[in-house]
């Protein structure tokens, strides 16, 4: 399933998840772009978004946290 389809399904599903785990490097849309799209939707403002990656760039992590990620797992 493509990511854009997943975002559409997430928006259409009346049952919202307790948390969203987001890979930083996903095909077609990177994790930062996906995070921005998730945070644009008011229905998801209280759902924690946890980003995971093998990357450990403090500047990038700080940027992701400022964009609405709740945690970053390495």
NORFEN-V51392 format. One record per run of one state. SS is the DSSP state (@ for helix, = for strand, . for the rest). FROM is the first residue (numbers start at 1). LEN is the number of residues. If there is no record, write none. Layout:
# NORFEN-V51392
SS/FROM/LEN ; SS/FROM/LEN
This chain:
# NORFEN-V51392
./1/2 ; @/3/10 ; ./13/6 ; =/19/5 ; ./24/7 ; @/31/10 ; ./41/1 ; @/42/3 ; ./45/3 ; =/48/5 ; ./53/5 ; @/58/9 ; ./67/4 ; =/71/3 ; ./74/1
